[in-house]
Amino acid sequence: MSTTETRAARGPRHSRRAPGTHRALRVVLVAALFMVTFTGTGAALAYQSLQGGIEQHDIDDILGTDRPTVESTEPSNPDDALGGQAINILVMGTDSRVGEENADLGGGANSVEGMRSDTTLLMHISADRSRVDVVSIPRDLLVTIPSCPLPDGTSTYEQYDAMFNAAFALGGSTGDVGYAAACTIRTVETMTQIRIDDFVVVDMAGFKDMVDAIGGVDMCFEEDMYSEEAKLDITAGCHTLDGETALAVARARKGVGLGDGSDIGRIDRQQELLTNMVEQVLERNIMTDSGELFQFLRAATSSLTTSDQIGDLTTMAGLAYSLRGIKMDEVNFATMPFDWAGNRVRPNYLSEELWASIRADEPMALPPDPDATGEPEGETGTDPGTEDATADTTGDTAGDAATAGTAG
């Protein structure tokens, strides 16, 4: 499990800027650069092993041509195949029970049918590589999910006022992660009019293995937390979390010490966990230890399903090289602005301002005060803790939406 340390608890962080988030990019991407440029037979075999662990999907045909357009540019940096253009990458964490380890972590292969995206991040990398903006999209966000193609040639019906994470479930109803990602991308593009260039999907087992590969991750808690569904049972104080416990912290939403049960509080914990993981990697100098580096990269790459472009280690390496000079205050981490709708949330005018700034490749337009996103009570909605309609991490209304039917 975890070990309690003697440091004073610092509690969750709620800043809109995540210290070290740029390091998260650089740790993985610069490590890819290391593997690509290192010479010798052993390194070549390591490269092949790492590349072979990434499951890549070409989803251009699934996405079709009715998408937001962007002005194409020639690469401005010979070391970066994507140089000179802004890049939008959709990062999704899935609760799929496919595979023995995922099934065990999720409570059994039959505990939940299909797959869902528990966490979704829109990562925008500016064209001049001077800024990285990362936006968390709540899973409980009410959106329009467009009709999505399925592998058998049929399509899902368009969904209105559906939970955002139902898009992944709908597209992935046949078990194909590429189609699940494509439906989520179509939903994000419909909502934001931002063209998504690439995607990355990480499953539960992969996340657990990455944490274990770095020797656990440090995190402090102000109070005891318990969630039977997420298999979380941890006391107040500072702990070094192993992979399974870190996954439980990332997934837990309803239970003792977990606030109102909404996805918003969980997003805060996920952002803190990510930051602490990156700091742990840097403190242990994993980048300078080829043995530890390979173990970490093997855990990371074996958990990834990606588009065919970003999933290529050479492309990753070029992107890493172009981001090598980015500074702490040039990376922003935010939660999408919203209004409460009962125990769900809806986009508001502030979220449209945010999307407009990203479309224009400008610094994110965010409310000046964290409370400007709205409160979970009053005329715009009720306190989310007063209703129990929101699903827990092992099953939710995404499943209902996913069974709503398909159109031929």
PyMOL commands that set and color helices and strands:
alter all, ss='L'
color gray80, all
select helices_A, chain A and resi 21-37+41-53+60-63+100-105+166-171+177-192+204-213+243-251+263-283+286-288+290-301+313-322+328-330+349-359+370-373+384-386+397-402
alter helices_A, ss='H'
color red, helices_A
select strands_A, chain A and resi 3-5+55-57+87-94+117-125+132-136+142-145+155-156+159-163+198-202+217-221+225-227+232-234+237-241+304-307+331-335+339-341+344-346+406-407
alter strands_A, ss='S'
color yellow, strands_A
deselect
rebuild
show_as cartoon
